[in-house]
Amino acid sequence: MIYDNIVRKAKEKGISINSLEKRAELGAGSLCKWNTVSPSVRSLKKIADILECTVDDFLDDAG
């Protein structure tokens, strides 16, 4: 759910997942693991800042 919402937001902003991971200083493939592993709040905040949204936007069930 979190990963899907991040992907949706990234597409809206025209940012690839690979680029997003690099800008957030995360390892390659880190975001896709967030489907099964909970990310740290710090990592979520970095992604939210890059995508100009809030962490809550990623936690929303409706997307």
LINRA-V456779 format. One record per pair of residues at least 6 apart in sequence whose ideal C-beta (glycine too) atoms are under 6 Angstrom apart, sorted by sequence separation. I is the first residue (numbers start at 0). J is the second residue. D is the distance in Angstrom with one decimal. If there is no record, write none. Layout:
# LINRA-V456779
I|J|D, I|J|D
This chain:
# LINRA-V456779
47|53|5.7, 47|54|4.9, 20|29|5.7, 9|19|5.4, 20|30|5.8, 43|54|4.8, 16|30|5.6, 23|45|4.2, 23|46|5.4, 23|49|6.0, 22|49|5.2, 2|33|4.6, 1|33|5.1, 2|34|4.7, 12|50|5.6, 8|50|4.7, 8|52|5.8, 5|57|5.7, 4|57|4.6, 7|62|5.9, 1|57|4.9, 4|62|5.3
